[in-house]
Amino acid sequence: MKRPRVVAFNGSPRKDGNTSILIRHIFDELENEGIETELVQVGGQMIRGCADCRRCFENQDLRCAFDDDIVNDCIEKMIDADGIILGSPVYFLDVTSEMKALIDRAGVVARANGGLFRRKAAIAAAAVRRSGANHTVDTLLHFMLYSGMTVPGAPVIGIGRDIGDVLKDEEGIERAREAGKNMAWLLKTIASADQPEEIV
């Protein structure tokens, strides 16, 4: 049986900040269960938003027509993965602009090509100082659920402003670990089950 694989996308421009810390605690549990992980740095990248050009519907080549940033690489990693983690800090009560551009474009490409992310396991994670956590994870969950992914439990929310502050949020760190355990269980359950040829 092939080892399940999970790819996470860090929407924070702070590469090793609180969002990354939450993701790495999820990874700890996944890796303890023998699941392969990869972290992709999205925050701080120059990523254009969706232009609604509809070329992904015309081409149906699993790619966005704009090929001058990392989005197509991210889409390819999402397609190849069994599980997807999206993490973002809260920027003015929502996800970062880089994360929003990624999920807008990836979501449309997935839909244009027959639902590329259906039946993948998914976790939403947010690092927050005070307000906006619910709206931020809601944005991520809308992308996941509309794409047909399966979310094994509540989203991960960690409290902290300065780098490393989230480690003081014991409940948030425990939630990240619990999410990792839940995703590992789901991935192993899916891998061991007899899968029908097609589910719509």
MARROMAR-803620 format. One record per residue: residue number from 1; residue in three letters; x, y, z of N, C-alpha, C, CB in turn. Coordinates in pm, 1 decimal, m for minus. Each point is the difference from the previous one (the first is absolute). Glycine has a CB too. Example, Ala and Ser with C-alpha at 12.3 -4.5 7.8 and 13.67 -1.06 7.14 Angstrom:
2
<node 1 ALA <1319.0 m569.0 780.0> <m89.0 119.0 0.0> <90.0 120.0 0.0> <m189.2 m117.3 124.6>>
<node 2 SER <154.2 222.3 m196.6> <82.0 119.0 6.0> <m77.0 109.0 73.0> <118.4 m62.8 m214.5>>
This chain:
200
<node 1 MET <84.8 m119.6 0.0> <m84.8 119.6 0.0> <88.7 125.1 0.0> <m184.8 m124.8 123.7>>
<node 2 LYS <153.5 216.3 m211.6> <76.2 124.8 m12.0> <m16.3 85.3 126.0> <m29.3 m5.8 m250.7>>
<node 3 ARG <140.2 66.9 294.5> <m6.6 89.3 115.7> <m83.9 122.1 m34.4> <225.7 m79.6 79.9>>
<node 4 PRO <m325.0 113.8 3.1> <m74.8 123.3 m24.5> <93.4 120.8 6.5> <m208.4 m105.5 95.8>>
<node 5 ARG <169.9 208.5 m169.2> <84.0 119.3 m9.0> <m84.5 124.0 25.1> <154.0 m115.4 m163.3>>
<node 6 VAL <m101.9 205.9 245.3> <m70.4 123.9 33.7> <87.3 118.8 m37.1> <m124.4 m114.5 188.0>>
<node 7 VAL <64.5 212.4 m254.2> <71.0 123.6 m31.5> <m69.7 114.8 72.8> <74.2 m89.5 m227.7>>
<node 8 ALA <4.6 176.2 289.9> <m52.8 116.6 70.9> <49.5 126.9 m66.7> <m8.5 m129.2 215.8>>
<node 9 PHE <m76.0 230.5 m215.5> <32.9 128.6 m60.1> <m5.6 106.3 109.0> <m91.5 m71.8 m226.6>>
<node 10 ASN <204.7 135.8 250.0> <11.2 103.2 102.7> <m23.5 136.6 m63.0> <162.2 m142.0 132.3>>
<node 11 GLY <m274.9 204.0 m98.9> <m34.1 128.8 m57.4> <63.6 118.8 69.0> <m208.8 m102.2 m67.4>>
<node 12 SER <288.2 78.0 171.0> <61.9 110.6 73.6> <129.3 45.7 m65.8> <m102.0 m86.7 209.9>>
<node 13 PRO <121.2 217.5 m226.3> <129.3 49.8 m47.9> <113.8 m29.5 98.1> <m122.0 179.4 m123.1>>
<node 14 ARG <88.0 m204.4 249.6> <102.2 m38.0 98.5> <20.2 m151.3 m10.4> <m62.2 193.8 157.6>>
<node 15 LYS <168.0 m231.9 m226.2> <23.5 m140.7 m33.5> <m1.9 m91.3 122.1> <134.1 77.1 m193.2>>
<node 16 ASP <m75.9 m33.4 302.4> <8.5 m82.3 120.9> <m83.3 57.9 113.9> <228.6 m71.6 m69.7>>
<node 17 GLY <m339.2 135.0 34.0> <m85.5 63.3 99.4> <m101.5 m94.9 61.4> <30.2 210.3 m123.0>>
<node 18 ASN <m134.2 m153.7 182.1> <m97.9 m78.2 74.6> <m80.0 m96.1 m87.4> <m14.0 188.2 158.8>>
<node 19 THR <m15.8 m148.1 m281.6> <m72.2 m90.3 m90.1> <83.5 m123.4 m29.6> <m120.4 195.2 m101.5>>
<node 20 SER <247.0 m174.5 72.3> <91.2 m111.7 m25.3> <11.8 m91.0 121.8> <126.3 143.2 m161.4>>
<node 21 ILE <m123.5 m84.8 279.4> <8.9 m79.9 123.2> <m121.8 m90.5 13.5> <133.9 182.2 110.6>>
<node 22 LEU <m252.6 m128.2 m136.9> <m121.5 m82.4 5.6> <7.3 m114.4 m100.6> <m132.2 200.4 73.8>>
<node 23 ILE <173.1 m168.9 m197.0> <9.3 m103.2 m103.6> <98.8 m108.7 41.4> <m56.4 170.9 m176.2>>
<node 24 ARG <168.3 m130.8 232.5> <102.3 m99.5 37.2> <m46.6 m90.0 115.0> <176.9 160.6 m75.4>>
<node 25 HIS <m262.7 m110.2 161.9> <m56.7 m86.5 103.8> <m99.9 m99.3 m60.3> <31.3 184.2 169.5>>
<node 26 ILE <m103.2 m143.0 m272.1> <m85.0 m95.6 m72.8> <88.2 m105.6 m66.1> <m176.1 178.6 m40.9>>
<node 27 PHE <282.6 m132.2 m23.4> <94.1 m91.1 m66.7> <58.7 m102.8 96.7> <54.2 182.5 m161.8>>
<node 28 ASP <m23.1 m140.6 283.7> <59.2 m93.1 97.3> <m85.6 m125.1 14.5> <102.5 193.3 122.5>>
<node 29 GLU <m233.5 m173.2 m111.2> <m90.5 m114.2 17.6> <m12.1 m81.8 m128.4> <m126.4 130.1 172.7>>
<node 30 LEU <123.1 m63.1 m285.8> <m7.1 m71.9 m127.3> <125.0 m85.4 m20.6> <m141.9 184.2 m96.4>>
<node 31 GLU <256.5 m124.8 121.6> <126.4 m72.0 m20.4> <14.8 m115.8 98.4> <104.0 211.8 m84.1>>
<node 32 ASN <m158.1 m195.9 205.6> <0.6 m110.2 96.6> <m77.8 m120.6 m51.1> <19.5 166.8 184.0>>
<node 33 GLU <m114.8 m141.2 m273.5> <m81.9 m106.1 m58.4> <52.3 m44.7 m136.3> <m196.2 91.4 123.1>>
<node 34 GLY <317.3 m47.5 m157.5> <61.6 m44.8 m124.5> <m48.8 70.7 m124.5> <26.5 m214.4 108.5>>
<node 35 ILE <m87.9 330.9 m90.5> <m53.1 75.0 m113.9> <103.0 101.7 m46.2> <m236.2 m31.3 83.0>>
<node 36 GLU <256.3 36.2 m212.2> <97.7 91.2 m60.7> <m56.7 141.5 m1.4> <93.6 m187.0 m143.0>>
<node 37 THR <m11.0 287.1 174.9> <m46.1 139.1 4.8> <91.1 91.6 m81.0> <m98.3 m42.9 226.1>>
<node 38 GLU <39.7 151.9 m271.9> <75.8 104.1 m70.6> <m62.2 134.9 32.8> <63.5 m159.8 m188.1>>
<node 39 LEU <20.0 258.6 216.5> <m47.0 135.5 29.3> <41.3 93.1 m112.8> <14.7 m42.7 248.4>>
<node 40 VAL <m112.1 113.0 m304.7> <23.6 94.4 m109.2> <m22.2 141.4 52.6> <m71.3 m171.1 m174.8>>
<node 41 GLN <169.0 258.1 153.8> <m9.1 138.5 45.2> <m71.7 84.1 m105.0> <212.2 m26.5 134.0>>
<node 42 VAL <m332.7 71.4 m100.5> <m81.1 82.1 m90.1> <9.6 147.8 37.8> <m156.5 m193.8 m35.0>>
<node 43 GLY <152.0 223.1 164.3> <9.4 137.7 45.7> <130.9 63.8 m41.7> <m145.9 m57.1 191.8>>
<node 44 GLY <137.4 182.3 m236.2> <118.7 71.8 m45.4> <30.1 m17.7 m147.2> <87.4 m25.8 225.8>>
<node 45 GLN <m159.2 m64.4 m292.8> <17.2 m19.9 m144.0> <m85.6 102.1 m75.9> <47.3 m248.1 34.9>>
<node 46 MET <m3.7 281.7 m154.9> <m80.9 86.1 m86.4> <m98.5 m89.2 m74.9> <188.2 172.3 m25.1>>
<node 47 ILE <m314.9 m167.9 66.3> <m102.7 m85.5 m59.6> <m115.3 87.7 m46.4> <65.8 m196.0 147.7>>
<node 48 ARG <m93.7 190.1 m274.9> <m111.4 79.4 m54.0> <m133.4 m66.7 33.1> <148.0 84.6 m186.7>>
<node 49 GLY <m252.6 m3.7 190.4> <m133.5 m52.8 24.2> <m61.6 m57.4 m126.3> <m27.8 165.3 182.7>>
<node 50 CYS <m85.5 m232.7 m166.8> <m72.3 m56.0 m114.4> <m56.3 113.9 m85.0> <m57.9 m208.9 132.4>>
<node 51 ALA <75.1 197.5 m264.3> <m49.6 101.9 m92.5> <m132.5 m40.0 m64.2> <235.7 66.7 m44.0>>
<node 52 ASP <m291.0 m181.4 81.7> <m124.6 m51.9 m58.6> <7.5 m3.8 m152.5> <m127.3 89.8 196.7>>
<node 53 CYS <243.6 m131.2 m248.4> <16.9 m7.5 m146.0> <m67.1 m123.5 m58.2> <215.6 123.1 21.8>>
<node 54 ARG <m245.9 m221.5 63.3> <m69.6 m124.1 m37.6> <82.4 m91.3 m90.0> <m211.5 124.8 20.6>>
<node 55 ARG <339.3 m94.2 m38.7> <81.7 m85.3 m86.5> <21.6 m138.4 59.7> <112.7 204.1 m85.9>>
<node 56 CYS <m119.1 m214.7 218.9> <14.2 m133.4 60.5> <m116.4 m90.4 m40.6> <123.9 101.1 194.9>>
<node 57 PHE <m241.7 m42.6 m219.2> <m114.1 m78.9 m47.5> <17.5 m38.9 m146.7> <m148.5 117.4 165.2>>
<node 58 GLU <210.3 m29.6 m242.7> <24.6 m30.6 m141.5> <111.8 m102.9 m15.9> <m76.2 230.9 m61.1>>
<node 59 ASN <185.6 m210.7 134.2> <117.7 m86.2 m17.3> <m13.2 m134.5 70.5> <136.2 205.4 m19.4>>
<node 60 GLN <m195.4 m205.6 137.5> <m14.5 m120.8 82.3> <130.5 m80.1 4.7> <m244.4 m8.3 m59.3>>
<node 61 ASP <352.7 77.4 92.8> <132.5 m62.3 4.3> <56.8 m3.4 142.2> <39.3 78.1 m234.6>>
<node 62 LEU <m128.4 m65.4 334.5> <36.3 m5.8 141.8> <85.4 118.3 44.2> <m11.8 m246.8 m15.5>>
<node 63 ARG <10.2 354.9 m61.8> <86.6 114.2 28.4> <m76.5 131.0 m14.3> <198.3 m131.4 m78.8>>
<node 64 CYS <m148.3 232.7 150.3> <m46.0 136.8 m20.7> <71.9 56.4 m122.2> <m46.3 32.3 248.9>>
<node 65 ALA <m23.0 49.8 m325.9> <60.5 57.6 m120.9> <117.0 91.8 33.1> <m221.8 m14.6 m112.8>>
<node 66 PHE <219.0 76.5 231.1> <111.7 85.1 41.8> <108.7 m88.3 61.0> <m155.7 197.6 41.0>>
<node 67 ASP <273.0 m195.8 m100.1> <105.8 m92.5 40.4> <126.0 74.6 43.7> <m92.9 m170.1 m158.1>>
<node 68 ASP <74.0 287.1 219.9> <115.7 81.2 38.1> <19.2 8.7 151.5> <m33.5 130.7 m208.6>>
<node 69 ASP <m29.1 m223.4 282.4> <19.6 m6.0 144.6> <m7.8 m146.1 44.1> <m98.4 233.3 31.1>>
<node 70 ILE <84.0 m257.2 99.3> <8.1 m137.5 51.2> <m132.6 m75.9 m0.3> <185.9 78.4 139.5>>
<node 71 VAL <m293.7 m16.3 m185.3> <m131.9 m61.5 15.5> <m10.4 m135.2 m70.2> <m96.4 228.2 16.8>>
<node 72 ASN <145.5 m239.9 m139.1> <m10.6 m129.3 m68.9> <80.6 m108.9 69.7> <m33.9 122.5 m214.0>>
<node 73 ASP <148.1 m86.5 269.7> <75.8 m97.1 79.6> <m81.6 m44.2 121.5> <217.1 104.6 m76.1>>
<node 74 CYS <m284.8 m9.5 139.0> <m83.3 m32.1 116.5> <m117.2 m89.2 m39.2> <65.3 217.9 105.1>>
<node 75 ILE <m129.1 m187.8 m216.8> <m111.5 m82.4 m46.6> <46.8 m142.8 m25.3> <m108.8 202.2 m102.9>>
<node 76 GLU <223.4 m216.8 39.6> <54.6 m133.6 m26.7> <24.9 m76.2 130.3> <106.0 86.9 m211.1>>
<node 77 LYS <m53.3 m17.6 311.3> <24.1 m64.2 129.3> <m131.4 m38.7 66.7> <212.0 131.6 25.2>>
<node 78 MET <m314.8 m47.2 m37.8> <m131.3 m32.1 55.9> <m58.6 m124.5 m66.1> <m37.3 243.3 49.3>>
<node 79 ILE <48.9 m250.4 m181.5> <m53.3 m115.1 m73.5> <68.3 m128.6 45.1> <m50.1 148.0 m197.0>>
<node 80 ASP <180.3 m142.5 213.7> <78.2 m119.5 34.4> <m17.0 m43.1 145.5> <163.3 68.3 m173.0>>
<node 81 ALA <m206.3 23.1 259.6> <m8.5 m29.4 143.7> <m129.4 m72.9 35.0> <139.5 202.2 46.3>>
<node 82 ASP <m134.1 m275.1 64.3> <m120.1 m62.7 56.1> <m68.0 93.2 99.7> <103.5 m226.8 m31.6>>
<node 83 GLY <m25.3 315.0 91.8> <m53.0 95.2 95.8> <59.1 137.9 m22.5> <m31.7 m184.3 164.3>>
<node 84 ILE <m47.2 287.0 m133.5> <40.7 139.0 m21.1> <m23.3 78.4 129.0> <m55.1 m14.1 m248.2>>
<node 85 ILE <155.9 89.8 289.1> <m12.3 90.6 114.4> <20.0 142.2 m50.0> <83.6 m177.4 162.8>>
<node 86 LEU <m175.5 265.0 m128.3> <12.5 141.7 m33.6> <10.7 78.4 129.5> <m131.7 m28.8 m215.5>>
<node 87 GLY <240.3 104.2 229.9> <20.1 79.9 119.6> <21.5 146.0 m34.3> <96.1 m198.5 113.7>>
<node 88 SER <m160.3 285.6 m36.5> <16.6 143.6 m23.6> <m7.7 75.6 131.8> <m99.4 m23.3 m230.3>>
<node 89 PRO <178.8 128.5 245.0> <m25.5 93.0 109.4> <m122.3 83.9 m36.4> <247.1 6.9 64.3>>
<node 90 VAL <m300.0 61.9 33.4> <m113.9 88.1 m25.2> <53.0 136.9 m38.7> <m146.4 m127.3 163.2>>
<node 91 TYR <114.2 170.3 m284.8> <37.2 132.8 m48.6> <m128.2 77.4 m27.2> <217.9 m86.0 m101.8>>
<node 92 PHE <m243.2 184.4 182.4> <m121.6 80.5 m9.2> <m123.6 m89.3 m11.0> <131.2 184.5 m109.6>>
<node 93 LEU <m142.8 m276.1 205.3> <m116.3 m87.0 20.8> <m17.4 m107.5 m106.9> <m106.5 190.7 112.5>>
<node 94 ASP <212.1 m224.9 m185.9> <m13.9 m104.7 m102.1> <136.9 m60.4 m29.5> <m200.8 117.4 m100.8>>
<node 95 VAL <205.1 m206.3 3.1> <126.5 m60.2 m42.2> <87.9 105.2 m66.8> <m113.0 m223.9 m29.6>>
<node 96 THR <241.1 192.7 15.4> <90.8 91.1 m70.3> <m36.4 6.3 m147.8> <183.5 m51.1 165.2>>
<node 97 SER <m139.8 156.6 m231.8> <m31.2 16.4 m142.5> <60.0 m112.3 m83.5> <m9.0 247.3 33.0>>
<node 98 GLU <127.2 m296.9 6.6> <62.2 m109.6 m74.7> <m84.1 m127.2 10.2> <226.8 100.8 41.7>>
<node 99 MET <m276.6 m130.7 78.0> <m83.3 m118.8 17.7> <m131.0 13.5 m76.6> <102.8 m37.5 225.2>>
<node 100 LYS <m161.4 156.3 m222.8> <m126.8 20.1 m72.5> <20.0 m19.1 m149.2> <m77.4 159.6 176.9>>
<node 101 ALA <186.1 m105.2 m230.5> <27.1 m17.3 m142.8> <19.8 m147.3 m33.9> <104.1 228.4 m7.7>>
<node 102 LEU <m33.9 m301.1 94.0> <22.9 m142.6 m24.7> <m130.6 m77.7 m2.0> <223.8 19.7 107.9>>
<node 103 ILE <m308.2 m2.3 m6.7> <m121.5 m81.3 4.6> <m100.2 42.5 m106.7> <35.9 m33.5 244.5>>
<node 104 ASP <m38.8 161.4 m281.2> <m87.9 42.7 m109.0> <37.8 m70.2 m129.8> <m31.4 222.9 111.7>>
<node 105 ARG <158.4 m219.3 m144.7> <43.9 m56.7 m128.4> <0.3 m152.2 2.3> <138.9 203.1 m37.6>>
<node 106 ALA <m91.1 m261.7 146.3> <0.7 m146.5 9.2> <m142.0 m54.7 m1.1> <215.3 8.8 128.4>>
<node 107 GLY <m305.5 59.7 m59.9> <m138.3 m45.9 5.0> <m66.9 m0.2 m135.5> <m11.8 85.3 229.3>>
<node 108 VAL <35.6 18.7 m308.2> <m60.7 7.3 m133.1> <60.5 m105.3 m92.2> <m42.2 246.0 31.8>>
<node 109 VAL <174.5 m262.8 m27.3> <64.8 m102.7 m83.2> <m53.2 m138.4 36.3> <207.5 142.9 m19.1>>
<node 110 ALA <m223.0 m169.4 148.6> <m52.1 m130.0 43.2> <m140.5 m22.6 m53.9> <140.4 12.7 207.3>>
<node 111 ARG <m223.2 89.5 m198.9> <m138.0 m12.0 m48.3> <m3.5 m15.8 m151.5> <m79.1 138.3 193.5>>
<node 112 ALA <164.9 m65.6 m264.0> <2.7 m5.8 m146.7> <44.2 m136.2 m51.2> <48.0 243.4 m3.7>>
<node 113 ASN <20.1 m318.6 88.3> <53.9 m129.6 m40.6> <m67.9 m116.9 70.8> <216.4 112.6 m44.3>>
<node 114 GLY <m341.7 m94.5 80.7> <m78.4 m111.5 50.9> <9.9 m27.7 148.5> <28.5 m91.5 m219.0>>
<node 115 GLY <20.3 186.5 297.5> <5.7 m19.4 144.8> <126.7 m69.6 44.9> <m245.5 m9.3 1.1>>
<node 116 LEU <359.1 74.4 m21.0> <130.4 m62.8 23.8> <27.9 m31.5 146.5> <80.2 120.4 m198.5>>
<node 117 PHE <m146.2 m50.5 290.8> <33.4 m16.0 141.7> <m103.6 m81.5 77.7> <118.6 217.3 m13.6>>
<node 118 ARG <m215.0 m275.3 m56.1> <m103.7 m77.0 68.3> <59.3 m117.8 76.5> <m162.8 67.9 m176.7>>
<node 119 ARG <107.3 m90.1 295.5> <34.4 m113.6 85.8> <140.1 7.1 59.3> <m153.5 m133.6 m136.9>>
<node 120 LYS <217.3 248.4 130.4> <126.8 18.5 71.1> <m30.4 44.0 143.3> <121.6 61.2 m216.1>>
<node 121 ALA <m36.5 m101.1 309.2> <m13.2 46.9 138.1> <54.8 142.4 8.9> <20.2 m237.4 90.6>>
<node 122 ALA <m77.0 318.6 m2.2> <42.0 140.7 6.3> <m9.6 54.4 142.1> <m75.9 31.2 m236.5>>
<node 123 ILE <168.6 58.1 269.4> <0.2 70.2 128.9> <21.3 148.9 m25.9> <89.7 m205.6 121.6>>
<node 124 ALA <m168.9 288.8 m53.8> <17.4 145.5 m2.9> <63.9 44.0 131.2> <m200.5 29.3 m154.2>>
<node 125 ALA <301.2 58.1 144.6> <69.0 48.4 120.1> <19.2 150.7 m8.6> <117.4 m221.7 26.2>>
<node 126 ALA <m135.1 289.5 87.4> <17.4 145.5 3.4> <73.4 41.6 126.3> <m209.5 29.8 m134.6>>
<node 127 ALA <302.5 62.3 118.2> <67.4 63.6 113.1> <m57.4 140.5 13.3> <214.4 m137.3 m32.8>>
<node 128 VAL <m255.3 173.5 154.1> <m74.3 124.5 18.3> <44.6 69.3 128.2> <m196.5 m96.2 m124.8>>
<node 129 ARG <196.6 228.6 120.6> <29.4 76.2 122.3> <m127.4 20.4 80.6> <191.8 116.3 m114.8>>
<node 130 ARG <m299.7 m75.9 48.4> <m124.5 24.0 72.1> <m120.5 m32.4 m86.9> <113.4 177.3 134.5>>
<node 131 SER <m152.5 m85.2 m223.9> <m122.9 m16.2 m77.0> <26.6 m62.8 m136.3> <m95.5 197.1 118.7>>
<node 132 GLY <m7.8 m257.8 m174.8> <4.9 m45.8 m138.2> <28.3 m146.7 m21.7> <71.7 222.2 m48.3>>
<node 133 ALA <m50.3 m298.2 155.2> <33.6 m141.9 m17.2> <m112.3 m76.2 m69.3> <142.4 11.9 204.7>>
<node 134 ASN <m266.3 10.8 m160.6> <m111.7 m74.4 m58.3> <m15.9 28.2 m148.4> <m112.8 5.5 220.9>>
<node 135 HIS <123.2 121.3 m257.4> <m15.5 34.1 m141.3> <113.7 m59.4 m82.9> <m118.6 212.0 64.6>>
<node 136 THR <238.8 m211.5 m9.3> <116.2 m52.5 m72.0> <m13.9 m149.5 m26.2> <142.0 176.9 105.0>>
<node 137 VAL <m174.0 m254.5 m1.4> <m15.8 m144.3 m23.2> <m123.2 m27.4 m85.2> <113.0 m48.6 219.2>>
<node 138 ASP <m213.7 135.1 m210.6> <m118.5 m15.0 m84.6> <37.6 11.6 m147.7> <m143.8 94.1 184.3>>
<node 139 THR <229.3 2.0 m218.0> <46.8 14.7 m138.0> <68.2 m128.0 m47.1> <28.4 247.7 35.0>>
<node 140 LEU <58.7 m302.4 48.2> <71.9 m122.6 m36.7> <m95.1 m118.8 m10.1> <205.6 88.8 112.6>>
<node 141 LEU <m298.8 m99.4 m17.7> <m93.9 m112.0 m1.0> <m95.7 6.6 m118.2> <17.0 m9.8 247.6>>
<node 142 HIS <m58.2 130.0 m285.8> <m86.0 11.8 m118.4> <70.2 m56.7 m122.8> <m109.5 204.0 98.4>>
<node 143 PHE <237.2 m170.8 m115.0> <77.5 m55.4 m111.8> <3.8 m152.1 8.5> <140.1 209.2 m9.0>>
<node 144 MET <m112.1 m262.3 126.3> <13.1 m144.7 16.7> <m131.3 m72.7 m25.7> <181.0 40.6 165.4>>
<node 145 LEU <m286.8 5.6 m101.7> <m127.4 m70.1 m10.5> <m61.5 14.7 m138.4> <m35.0 36.5 243.3>>
<node 146 TYR <46.3 81.4 m303.0> <m52.5 17.9 m135.6> <77.0 m85.8 m99.7> <m70.3 233.8 58.4>>
<node 147 SER <196.9 m262.2 m26.5> <82.1 m84.2 m87.0> <m23.3 m148.8 24.0> <169.8 181.2 m3.8>>
<node 148 GLY <m255.8 m215.4 100.5> <m32.0 m139.9 25.8> <98.3 m71.3 90.3> <m106.7 m1.2 m218.0>>
<node 149 MET <185.9 76.5 293.4> <95.0 m62.0 92.3> <m71.0 m43.2 128.4> <186.3 140.7 m95.9>>
<node 150 THR <m119.9 m226.6 171.9> <m51.6 m46.7 128.2> <84.4 60.2 111.7> <m83.9 m215.8 m104.1>>
<node 151 VAL <17.8 284.2 196.9> <69.1 67.3 110.5> <m24.6 m80.0 128.1> <m24.5 228.8 m112.0>>
<node 152 PRO <128.4 m290.7 168.1> <m18.2 m86.4 117.3> <3.2 76.0 132.2> <103.3 m182.4 m130.7>>
<node 153 GLY <m207.3 259.6 157.2> <m6.1 71.4 127.1> <8.1 150.3 m15.8> <102.1 m196.5 105.4>>
<node 154 ALA <m90.7 264.1 8.8> <m0.7 146.2 3.5> <130.4 56.9 m54.7> <m153.5 m7.1 197.5>>
<node 155 PRO <149.3 132.3 m244.2> <123.5 63.9 m46.7> <95.5 27.5 115.8> <m127.5 103.3 m189.2>>
<node 156 VAL <252.9 m77.0 154.4> <104.0 29.7 98.7> <13.7 151.5 11.9> <122.9 m217.3 m51.7>>
<node 157 ILE <m135.3 268.8 173.0> <17.4 143.1 24.8> <100.1 16.3 113.6> <m236.6 53.3 m79.2>>
<node 158 GLY <342.8 22.5 53.2> <101.3 26.2 101.3> <11.7 148.9 25.8> <123.6 m206.2 m68.3>>
<node 159 ILE <m112.3 244.0 195.2> <3.2 140.5 39.0> <144.3 45.3 20.6> <m227.0 m22.4 107.7>>
<node 160 GLY <262.9 134.6 m171.2> <133.2 55.1 20.3> <30.1 109.2 m100.3> <74.5 m218.4 91.0>>
<node 161 ARG <0.1 319.7 m48.8> <36.6 108.8 m90.1> <144.8 m12.9 m44.9> <m167.0 148.1 112.4>>
<node 162 ASP <259.9 m142.1 m18.5> <141.8 m7.9 m35.2> <39.2 m143.8 m32.6> <48.1 198.2 147.2>>
<node 163 ILE <58.4 m213.8 m224.7> <44.7 m133.2 m39.8> <25.8 m86.1 123.4> <101.5 95.0 m210.3>>
<node 164 GLY <m162.9 m211.5 212.4> <15.5 m92.6 111.6> <m106.0 12.4 107.4> <238.0 7.0 m46.0>>
<node 165 ASP <m316.4 100.8 43.8> <m102.8 19.1 103.0> <m102.3 m113.1 0.9> <31.2 246.0 m22.2>>
<node 166 VAL <m56.2 m304.4 m93.1> <m102.1 m104.5 m9.4> <36.2 m121.2 86.0> <m54.9 78.2 m232.1>>
<node 167 LEU <182.6 m95.7 260.9> <41.8 m111.9 84.9> <m53.5 13.2 142.8> <205.9 m22.7 m140.2>>
<node 168 LYS <m242.3 145.4 179.8> <m57.6 22.1 132.8> <m147.7 m37.9 4.2> <165.0 183.9 37.4>>
<node 169 ASP <m225.0 m199.1 m154.5> <m141.3 m38.0 m8.4> <m9.1 m152.7 2.9> <m58.1 210.9 m133.1>>
<node 170 GLU <53.5 m266.2 252.8> <2.8 m145.6 14.3> <m118.6 m66.4 m69.1> <120.2 28.5 216.3>>
<node 171 GLU <m236.7 34.2 m207.7> <m118.5 m57.4 m64.0> <14.7 0.2 m151.9> <m140.9 77.4 192.8>>
<node 172 GLY <195.9 30.4 m247.8> <20.5 6.9 m144.5> <98.5 m104.6 m49.2> <m50.2 242.2 10.2>>
<node 173 ILE <159.7 m262.1 64.2> <99.1 m101.2 m37.4> <m60.2 m139.6 10.5> <185.8 150.6 78.8>>
<node 174 GLU <m263.9 m174.6 26.4> <m65.4 m130.5 14.3> <m99.0 m23.3 m113.5> <27.1 13.4 249.5>>
<node 175 ARG <m95.8 94.3 m288.8> <m95.4 m12.6 m111.9> <73.6 m37.0 m128.6> <m152.8 169.4 108.7>>
<node 176 ALA <271.5 m111.5 m130.3> <79.3 m33.6 m118.4> <39.4 m147.4 2.0> <86.4 236.1 m10.0>>
<node 177 ARG <m44.4 m284.4 124.5> <38.2 m141.3 11.6> <m120.6 m91.0 m23.7> <181.8 62.8 162.7>>
<node 178 GLU <m294.3 m25.3 m106.2> <m122.2 m78.6 m17.6> <m41.1 m3.4 m147.0> <m73.0 61.0 232.9>>
<node 179 ALA <85.3 52.8 m299.7> <m33.9 5.4 m142.8> <90.9 m92.5 m80.3> <m79.8 236.9 27.2>>
<node 180 GLY <208.5 m238.8 7.4> <92.9 m89.7 m67.5> <m36.7 m145.5 19.3> <176.7 169.2 29.9>>
<node 181 LYS <m214.0 m205.9 92.7> <m42.1 m137.6 28.0> <m126.0 m35.3 m78.3> <101.7 16.1 228.9>>
<node 182 ASN <m197.3 76.4 m232.1> <m124.2 m24.6 m73.7> <25.3 m17.7 m149.0> <m123.4 132.0 171.4>>
<node 183 MET <211.1 m47.8 m227.2> <29.8 m12.2 m142.4> <71.5 m131.8 m28.7> <14.2 250.5 m18.9>>
<node 184 ALA <78.0 m289.1 105.0> <70.6 m127.2 m18.8> <m98.1 m116.4 m0.6> <203.7 96.0 110.9>>
<node 185 TRP <m296.6 m95.1 m16.1> <m101.8 m105.6 5.9> <m83.3 m2.4 m127.6> <m8.1 22.2 249.9>>
<node 186 LEU <m35.5 95.5 m294.2> <m83.2 6.9 m119.8> <75.4 m50.2 m122.4> <m123.5 193.2 99.3>>
<node 187 LEU <247.3 m150.5 m115.8> <78.5 m42.0 m116.1> <21.7 m150.4 m0.7> <112.8 222.2 m1.4>>
<node 188 LYS <m84.5 m280.1 116.9> <21.1 m144.6 7.4> <m130.1 m76.0 m23.8> <189.0 37.6 159.8>>
<node 189 THR <m299.1 16.7 m110.4> <m130.0 m63.4 m21.7> <m35.8 0.2 m148.0> <m73.4 71.2 229.2>>
<node 190 ILE <94.8 42.0 m294.6> <m28.0 9.8 m143.8> <89.5 m95.1 m77.6> <m69.7 239.7 27.5>>
<node 191 ALA <198.0 m243.8 8.0> <95.8 m83.8 m73.1> <m32.5 m148.1 11.5> <173.2 173.2 39.2>>
<node 192 SER <m232.6 m214.2 73.8> <m27.4 m142.2 21.6> <m137.2 m43.0 m49.8> <149.2 10.7 195.7>>
<node 193 ALA <m231.5 85.1 m237.1> <m136.6 m31.9 m42.2> <m5.0 m34.0 m148.4> <m89.0 151.1 178.4>>
<node 194 ASP <m9.9 m232.7 m214.5> <m26.8 m25.8 m141.1> <m70.1 122.7 m56.9> <m16.7 m252.5 37.3>>
<node 195 GLN <77.1 312.3 m138.3> <m53.2 123.5 m56.5> <m81.8 m29.4 m125.2> <195.7 127.3 92.9>>
<node 196 PRO <m318.1 m74.2 m100.9> <m75.0 m11.8 m125.3> <70.9 76.9 m110.2> <m215.5 m25.3 127.3>>
<node 197 GLU <188.8 m11.8 m250.3> <68.6 64.7 m112.0> <m32.9 147.8 m8.6> <m3.6 m215.8 m121.9>>
<node 198 GLU <m118.9 252.6 150.2> <m38.6 140.1 m15.7> <m102.6 37.9 105.1> <47.0 m11.8 m246.1>>
<node 199 ILE <m26.3 126.9 307.2> <m97.2 57.9 92.4> <m26.8 141.7 m47.6> <78.3 m144.0 197.0>>
<node 200 VAL <m204.5 181.9 m203.1> <m32.2 136.3 m42.8> <m69.0 74.3 112.2> <m19.7 m75.2 m238.1>>
